[in-house]
């Protein structure tokens, strides 16, 4: 089921004969960009391909400039090793720009440099009114706050490390916003290409799950199936298939697709991805009606439970690790505290919020480069899995292990509210049109996929530049589809 919508604004459609080619491109590029530096004969040619894609932003026609960014988001991994693996095996890079480094130049330099080139080539005035507040806050207000509290002067490198993450989001809003303002007809084909590239990429993970054993998985707390910060995007296909099931189309194919993505999601061993997936299902159920949604979701849950023996047989270590990581749920009671869930997370929240209270900085946060100590709540014995080595040695902790509290600590209530509102404004526009959208079988799976993804994109993909680059794309795509749907409905009612 691929997106094909005849609407007033003429959208460019991807030729059906090209579907397979784009899928194979996503599959092939995902494989070569996962090539490890331990295989030099493959690593260096693969790195040259990645570098060529990055440099293509200098000469590609403007209409094609977002496609290298799609490859950056989908096919090029950013995180590939756990801290335990690094301590045991050392740093092993892959052929991805997110891990390129040259002398003093960090990976962010290569990626951010390409983003600046695209920004210059696509830039046009005025900047979208809805984006101005977030640009002002993250570029100006947070910098001033950091300077006032002394963090800018204390460590410029820490200031840059904090600032570069929201900068990816801001520059992404400018790039994608200007692109679709200039080429509104590209909305459909760009979404088709993104989905097909993603299908190729996640086919690799599905194959690895069923046919390859992950070495050393028993030694670490996470499966090595994928550590990439964009791995949660596999849920696009779950929500897409659920939309098809709600419509009663391609039932067997869609059930298989949902089950496959659920298996892989479980193998990622990330609790928050599972939680946000469930939240996405609840949002969908609320949107389409609990009666209709519950029939489909209950059937999926039953089939998933029935097929659990497949997981246990295919990847017993994945199932055991997943049960271990979710075991805290069984220990929760009415008197449980945050420490019962995860002591490190609890400590970071308590200490950071205490510092905010002491400095009276709840509105603005502490700014870039800010840190807290464990004077208020003693931290447990920590490893580099929780914080970097310099932070542990100095007793200064530069991040909070939670989206909401990290944003509150760094950017306060104002910054957090501005960031979340970027997502909720277009979702609100879509929600107002949900009755008309859901009544049209050509529209509802687009709506369902967007609202289902929203909890995960907001609360999980905030800690890396890659995640926030997709977050910016998600915001702009949501705005554009809201505009398209509004236009279609208005035209039909005229």
C-alpha positions as CSV (number, residue, x, y, z in Angstrom):
1,X,0.0,0.0,0.0
2,X,1.8,3.1,-1.2
3,X,0.6,6.7,-0.9
4,X,-1.2,8.0,-4.0
5,X,-3.4,11.1,-3.4
6,X,-5.0,13.1,-6.2
7,X,-5.4,16.6,-4.7
8,X,-5.7,20.2,-5.8
9,X,-2.0,20.9,-5.4
10,X,-0.5,18.7,-8.1
11,X,1.8,16.3,-6.3
12,X,4.6,14.5,-8.1
13,X,4.1,10.7,-7.8
14,X,6.8,8.1,-7.8
15,X,6.5,5.7,-10.7
16,X,5.5,2.3,-9.4
17,X,8.2,0.7,-11.4
18,X,10.7,2.6,-9.3
19,X,9.5,1.2,-5.9
20,X,11.7,-1.8,-6.0
21,X,14.7,0.2,-7.1
22,X,14.4,2.7,-4.3
23,X,13.9,-0.2,-1.8
24,X,17.1,-1.9,-3.1
25,X,19.0,1.4,-2.9
26,X,18.0,1.7,0.8
27,X,19.0,-1.9,1.4
28,X,22.3,-1.7,-0.4
29,X,23.4,1.6,1.2
30,X,22.4,0.5,4.6
31,X,24.6,-2.5,4.2
32,X,27.7,-0.6,3.0
33,X,27.4,2.1,5.6
34,X,27.4,-0.5,8.3
35,X,30.8,-1.7,7.2
36,X,33.2,-1.7,10.1
37,X,36.7,-0.4,10.2
38,X,37.9,-3.8,11.1
39,X,37.5,-4.7,7.4
40,X,39.6,-2.0,5.7
41,X,39.2,-3.4,2.1
42,X,35.4,-2.6,2.4
43,X,35.5,0.2,5.0
44,X,37.4,2.7,2.9
45,X,35.5,2.3,-0.4
46,X,32.2,2.5,1.6
47,X,33.5,5.7,3.4
48,X,34.2,7.2,0.0
49,X,30.6,6.5,-1.1
50,X,29.4,8.2,2.1
51,X,31.7,11.2,1.5
52,X,30.5,11.5,-2.1
53,X,26.9,11.7,-0.9
54,X,27.8,14.4,1.6
55,X,29.7,16.4,-1.0
56,X,26.8,16.0,-3.5
57,X,25.0,18.8,-1.7
58,X,27.3,21.2,-3.5
59,X,26.2,20.3,-7.0
60,X,22.8,18.5,-6.9
61,X,19.8,20.4,-8.3
62,X,17.9,22.1,-5.5
63,X,14.9,19.9,-6.0
64,X,17.0,16.9,-5.0
65,X,18.8,18.4,-2.0
66,X,16.7,16.7,0.7
67,X,17.5,13.2,-0.5
68,X,21.1,13.1,0.9
69,X,19.5,14.1,4.2
70,X,17.1,11.1,3.9
71,X,20.1,8.9,3.5
72,X,21.8,10.5,6.6
73,X,18.7,9.8,8.6
74,X,17.8,6.4,7.4
75,X,20.8,4.5,6.1
76,X,23.8,6.0,7.9
77,X,24.1,4.8,11.5
78,X,25.3,7.2,14.2
79,X,25.5,4.9,17.3
80,X,26.9,1.4,16.8
81,X,28.7,0.4,20.0
82,X,27.7,0.2,23.6
83,X,30.1,1.6,26.2
84,X,30.7,-2.0,27.4
85,X,31.8,-2.9,23.9
86,X,34.1,0.1,23.6
87,X,35.8,-0.7,26.9
88,X,36.3,-4.4,25.9
89,X,37.0,-4.0,22.1
90,X,38.0,-0.4,21.7
91,X,36.3,2.0,19.2
92,X,35.3,0.3,16.0
93,X,33.9,2.9,13.5
94,X,31.5,2.3,10.6
95,X,31.5,3.9,7.2
96,X,29.0,6.7,8.2
97,X,29.5,10.4,8.2
98,X,28.0,10.4,11.7
99,X,31.3,8.7,12.8
100,X,33.8,10.4,10.5
101,X,36.6,12.3,12.2
102,X,39.7,13.9,10.8
103,X,42.4,15.4,13.1
104,X,40.4,17.8,15.4
105,X,37.3,17.7,13.2
106,X,34.4,15.8,14.8
107,X,31.6,13.9,12.9
108,X,29.3,16.8,13.6
109,X,31.5,19.1,11.5
110,X,31.0,17.0,8.4
111,X,27.3,16.6,8.8
112,X,26.6,20.1,10.0
113,X,28.7,21.5,7.2
114,X,26.6,19.8,4.6
115,X,23.5,21.1,6.3
116,X,24.8,24.7,6.1
117,X,25.5,24.3,2.4
118,X,21.9,23.1,1.8
119,X,20.6,25.9,4.0
120,X,22.4,28.5,1.9
121,X,21.2,26.9,-1.4
122,X,17.6,26.7,-0.3
123,X,17.2,29.7,2.0
124,X,14.5,32.2,1.4
125,X,12.9,35.0,3.5
126,X,10.8,35.1,5.5
127,X,11.4,32.2,7.9
128,X,8.1,30.5,8.8
129,X,6.4,32.4,11.6
130,X,5.9,29.2,13.6
131,X,9.7,28.6,13.6
132,X,10.8,32.1,14.8
133,X,10.2,31.5,18.5
134,X,12.3,28.3,18.6
135,X,15.1,29.9,16.6
136,X,15.2,32.9,18.9
137,X,15.2,30.7,22.0
138,X,17.8,28.2,21.1
139,X,20.1,30.5,19.2
140,X,19.9,33.6,21.5
141,X,18.1,33.0,24.8
142,X,19.9,29.7,25.8
143,X,23.2,31.2,24.9
144,X,22.6,34.3,27.1
145,X,21.4,32.1,30.0
146,X,24.5,29.9,29.7
147,X,26.7,33.0,29.8
148,X,24.9,34.4,32.8
149,X,25.4,31.2,34.8
150,X,29.0,31.0,33.8
151,X,28.9,27.7,31.8
152,X,29.9,29.4,28.5
153,X,33.1,30.7,30.1
154,X,33.8,27.6,32.0
155,X,33.9,25.1,29.1
156,X,33.4,26.1,25.6
157,X,33.6,22.5,24.4
158,X,30.7,21.5,26.7
159,X,28.8,24.5,25.5
160,X,29.2,23.4,21.9
161,X,28.4,19.8,22.7
162,X,25.0,20.9,24.2
163,X,24.3,23.6,21.6
164,X,24.9,21.5,18.5
165,X,22.0,19.1,19.3
166,X,19.1,21.6,19.2
167,X,20.9,23.4,16.3
168,X,20.3,20.3,14.2
169,X,16.6,20.7,14.9
170,X,16.6,24.4,14.1
171,X,18.5,24.1,10.9
172,X,16.4,21.1,9.9
173,X,13.3,23.3,10.3
174,X,14.8,25.9,8.0
175,X,15.9,23.4,5.4
176,X,12.8,21.3,5.2
177,X,10.5,24.3,5.6
178,X,12.2,26.2,2.7
179,X,12.3,23.1,0.6
180,X,8.6,22.4,0.7
181,X,7.8,26.1,0.4
182,X,9.8,26.1,-2.9
183,X,8.7,22.6,-4.1
184,X,5.3,21.8,-2.5
185,X,4.6,19.3,-5.3
186,X,7.5,17.1,-4.0
187,X,5.7,16.2,-0.8
188,X,4.2,13.0,-2.0
189,X,7.2,11.6,-3.9
190,X,9.6,12.6,-1.1
191,X,7.5,10.7,1.5
192,X,7.3,7.7,-0.9
193,X,11.1,7.7,-1.2
194,X,11.6,8.0,2.5
195,X,9.4,5.1,3.3
196,X,10.9,2.8,0.6
197,X,14.5,3.7,1.8
198,X,13.4,2.9,5.4
199,X,11.9,-0.4,4.2
200,X,15.2,-1.3,2.7
201,X,17.1,-0.3,5.8
202,X,14.9,-2.2,8.3
203,X,14.9,-5.3,6.1
204,X,18.6,-5.6,7.2
205,X,17.5,-5.6,10.9
206,X,14.8,-8.1,10.2
207,X,17.3,-10.4,8.4
208,X,19.8,-10.0,11.3
209,X,17.2,-10.9,13.9
210,X,16.1,-14.1,12.2
211,X,19.3,-15.4,10.6
212,X,22.3,-13.9,12.4
213,X,23.5,-14.4,15.9
214,X,24.8,-11.3,17.8
215,X,28.2,-12.0,19.3
216,X,28.6,-11.1,22.9
217,X,25.0,-10.3,23.5
218,X,25.0,-12.1,26.8
219,X,27.8,-9.8,28.0
220,X,26.0,-6.5,27.5
221,X,22.7,-5.0,28.6
222,X,21.5,-4.2,25.1
223,X,21.1,-6.3,22.0
224,X,23.6,-5.4,19.3
225,X,20.9,-5.6,16.6
226,X,20.9,-1.8,16.4
227,X,21.9,1.1,18.6
228,X,21.1,3.7,16.0
229,X,19.2,6.7,17.4
230,X,16.7,6.4,14.4
231,X,15.8,2.8,15.0
232,X,12.4,3.7,16.4
233,X,11.3,4.7,12.9
234,X,10.6,1.0,12.2
235,X,7.3,1.7,14.0
236,X,6.2,3.6,10.8
237,X,5.5,0.2,9.3
238,X,3.6,-1.0,12.3
239,X,1.3,2.0,12.2
240,X,1.0,1.8,8.5
241,X,-0.1,-1.8,8.7
242,X,-2.5,-1.1,11.5
243,X,-4.2,1.5,9.4
244,X,-4.6,-1.1,6.7
245,X,-6.1,-3.6,9.2
246,X,-8.5,-1.0,10.5
247,X,-9.7,-0.6,6.9
248,X,-9.8,-4.4,6.4
249,X,-7.3,-4.4,3.6
250,X,-4.4,-6.9,2.9
251,X,-5.1,-8.5,6.3
252,X,-2.5,-11.3,6.2
253,X,0.2,-9.1,4.8
254,X,-0.4,-6.3,7.3
255,X,-0.5,-8.7,10.3
256,X,2.8,-10.3,9.2
257,X,4.3,-6.8,8.9
258,X,3.1,-5.7,12.4
259,X,4.5,-8.9,13.9
260,X,7.8,-8.6,12.2
261,X,8.3,-5.0,13.3
262,X,7.2,-5.9,16.9
263,X,9.8,-8.7,17.0
264,X,12.6,-6.3,15.9
265,X,11.3,-3.5,18.2
266,X,11.6,-6.0,21.1
267,X,15.1,-7.0,20.0
268,X,16.2,-3.3,20.1
269,X,16.0,-3.7,23.9
270,X,15.0,-0.1,24.5
271,X,12.2,0.3,27.0
272,X,11.2,3.8,26.0
273,X,10.6,2.7,22.4
274,X,8.1,0.1,23.6
275,X,6.4,2.6,25.9
276,X,6.1,5.2,23.2
277,X,4.9,2.6,20.7
278,X,2.1,1.7,23.2
279,X,1.3,5.4,23.6
280,X,1.1,5.7,19.9
281,X,-1.4,2.9,19.7
282,X,-3.5,4.6,22.4
283,X,-3.5,7.9,20.4
284,X,-4.6,6.0,17.3
285,X,-7.3,4.2,19.3
286,X,-8.6,7.5,20.6
287,X,-8.6,9.0,17.1
288,X,-10.3,6.2,15.2
289,X,-12.6,5.0,18.0
290,X,-11.7,2.5,20.7
291,X,-14.2,-0.1,19.4
292,X,-12.7,-0.3,15.9
293,X,-9.1,0.0,17.1
294,X,-9.5,-2.5,20.0
295,X,-10.6,-5.3,17.7
296,X,-7.5,-4.9,15.6
297,X,-5.1,-4.3,18.5
298,X,-6.5,-7.2,20.5
299,X,-6.0,-9.5,17.6
300,X,-2.4,-8.4,17.1
301,X,-1.6,-8.8,20.8
302,X,-3.1,-12.3,20.8
303,X,-1.1,-13.3,17.7
304,X,2.0,-11.8,19.2
305,X,1.6,-13.8,22.4
306,X,0.9,-17.0,20.4
307,X,4.1,-16.4,18.4
308,X,6.3,-15.7,21.4
309,X,7.8,-19.2,21.1
310,X,9.2,-18.1,17.7
311,X,11.2,-15.4,19.4
312,X,12.4,-17.7,22.2
313,X,13.5,-20.2,19.6
314,X,15.0,-17.8,17.1
315,X,16.7,-15.4,19.6
316,X,16.4,-16.7,23.2
317,X,19.0,-14.1,24.4
318,X,16.8,-11.3,23.1
319,X,13.8,-12.5,25.0
320,X,15.7,-13.1,28.2
321,X,17.3,-9.6,28.0
322,X,13.9,-8.0,27.2
323,X,12.3,-9.7,30.2
324,X,15.1,-8.6,32.4
325,X,14.9,-5.0,31.3
326,X,11.1,-4.9,31.8
327,X,11.2,-6.8,35.1
328,X,10.9,-3.6,37.1
329,X,7.2,-3.4,36.2
330,X,6.5,-6.5,38.3
331,X,8.2,-4.8,41.3
332,X,6.1,-1.6,41.2
333,X,3.5,-1.1,43.9
334,X,1.4,1.8,45.0
335,X,4.3,2.9,47.3
336,X,7.0,2.6,44.7
337,X,9.3,5.5,44.0
338,X,11.3,6.5,40.9
339,X,14.4,4.8,42.4
340,X,12.6,1.5,42.1
341,X,12.5,1.9,38.3
342,X,16.1,3.0,37.7
343,X,18.4,4.5,40.4
344,X,20.6,6.4,38.0
345,X,17.7,8.1,36.2
346,X,16.2,9.0,39.6
347,X,19.4,10.5,40.9
348,X,19.9,12.6,37.7
349,X,16.4,13.9,37.9
350,X,16.5,14.7,41.6
351,X,19.9,16.5,41.5
352,X,19.2,18.5,38.3
353,X,15.8,19.7,39.5
354,X,17.2,20.6,42.9
355,X,19.8,22.8,41.2
356,X,17.0,24.4,39.1
357,X,15.1,25.2,42.3
358,X,18.2,26.6,44.0
359,X,19.1,28.9,41.0
360,X,15.4,29.8,40.4
361,X,15.9,28.9,36.8
362,X,12.7,26.9,36.1
363,X,11.6,29.3,33.3
364,X,14.8,29.4,31.3
365,X,16.8,26.4,32.4
366,X,20.6,26.5,33.0
367,X,21.6,26.8,29.3
368,X,24.2,25.1,27.2
369,X,27.1,23.4,29.0
370,X,25.3,23.3,32.3
371,X,26.0,20.5,34.8
372,X,24.9,19.4,38.3
373,X,26.4,17.4,41.1
374,X,25.1,14.7,43.4
375,X,25.1,16.9,46.5
376,X,21.4,16.5,46.9
377,X,20.9,12.8,46.1
378,X,24.1,10.6,46.2
379,X,24.5,8.9,42.9
380,X,25.2,5.1,42.8
381,X,28.4,3.6,41.5
382,X,28.4,4.8,37.9
383,X,30.2,3.6,34.8
384,X,30.7,5.2,31.4
385,X,27.5,3.6,30.3
386,X,25.7,6.4,32.2
387,X,28.1,9.4,31.8
388,X,31.3,10.1,30.1
389,X,34.6,9.5,31.8
390,X,35.5,13.2,32.3
391,X,32.1,13.8,34.0
392,X,32.6,10.9,36.3
393,X,36.1,12.0,37.3
394,X,35.0,15.6,38.0
395,X,31.6,14.7,39.6
396,X,29.9,17.0,37.1
397,X,27.0,15.5,35.2
398,X,26.0,17.2,32.0
399,X,22.8,15.5,31.0
400,X,19.7,14.0,32.6
401,X,18.6,10.5,31.5
402,X,15.1,11.6,30.6
403,X,13.7,13.8,27.8
404,X,11.4,16.0,29.9
405,X,13.8,16.6,32.8
406,X,16.8,17.1,30.5
407,X,14.9,19.8,28.5
408,X,13.7,21.4,31.7
409,X,17.2,21.4,33.1
410,X,18.8,22.9,30.0
411,X,16.0,25.0,28.6
412,X,13.4,25.4,31.3
413,X,9.6,25.5,31.0
414,X,9.7,28.1,28.2
415,X,12.2,26.2,26.0
416,X,10.5,22.8,26.6
417,X,7.1,24.3,25.9
418,X,8.3,25.9,22.6
419,X,10.0,22.6,21.5
420,X,6.9,20.5,22.2
421,X,4.6,23.0,20.6
422,X,6.5,22.7,17.3
423,X,5.2,19.1,17.1
424,X,1.7,19.6,18.6
425,X,0.7,22.6,16.4
426,X,0.6,20.6,13.2
427,X,-0.8,17.5,15.0
428,X,-3.6,19.8,16.3
429,X,-4.4,20.9,12.8
430,X,-4.5,17.3,11.6
431,X,-6.7,16.3,14.6
432,X,-9.3,19.0,13.7
433,X,-9.7,17.3,10.3
434,X,-9.6,13.7,11.5
435,X,-13.3,13.0,10.9
436,X,-13.0,14.0,7.2
437,X,-9.5,12.4,6.8
438,X,-10.6,9.0,8.4
439,X,-13.7,8.9,6.2
440,X,-11.5,8.8,3.1
441,X,-9.6,5.5,2.6
442,X,-6.9,7.4,0.6
443,X,-6.0,9.6,3.6
444,X,-6.4,7.8,6.9
445,X,-3.2,5.7,6.9
446,X,-1.2,9.0,6.5
447,X,-2.9,10.5,9.5
448,X,-2.6,7.3,11.6
449,X,1.1,7.0,10.8
450,X,1.8,10.6,11.8
451,X,-0.1,10.6,15.1
452,X,1.2,7.2,16.0
453,X,4.8,8.3,15.6
454,X,4.4,11.5,17.5
455,X,5.1,10.3,21.1
456,X,8.2,8.5,20.0
457,X,9.6,11.3,17.9
458,X,9.1,14.0,20.6
459,X,10.4,12.0,23.6
460,X,12.9,9.5,22.2
461,X,14.8,11.2,19.3
462,X,16.0,14.3,21.2
463,X,19.5,13.2,22.4
464,X,21.3,13.1,19.0
465,X,21.7,15.4,16.0
466,X,20.3,12.7,13.8
467,X,17.2,12.2,15.9
468,X,16.4,15.9,16.0
469,X,17.1,16.2,12.2
470,X,14.3,13.7,11.7
471,X,12.2,15.5,14.3
472,X,12.4,18.7,12.2
473,X,11.4,16.7,9.1
474,X,8.5,15.2,11.0
475,X,7.3,18.7,12.0
476,X,7.5,20.1,8.5
477,X,5.9,17.0,6.9
478,X,3.1,17.1,9.4
479,X,2.5,20.8,8.5
480,X,2.5,20.1,4.8
481,X,0.0,17.2,5.1
482,X,-2.2,19.3,7.3
483,X,-2.2,21.9,4.5
484,X,-2.8,19.4,1.8
485,X,-5.7,17.8,3.7
486,X,-7.2,21.2,4.5
487,X,-7.0,22.1,0.8
488,X,-8.5,18.9,-0.3
489,X,-11.4,19.1,2.1
490,X,-12.1,22.7,1.3
491,X,-12.1,22.0,-2.4
492,X,-14.5,19.1,-2.0
493,X,-16.9,21.1,0.2
494,X,-16.9,24.1,-2.2
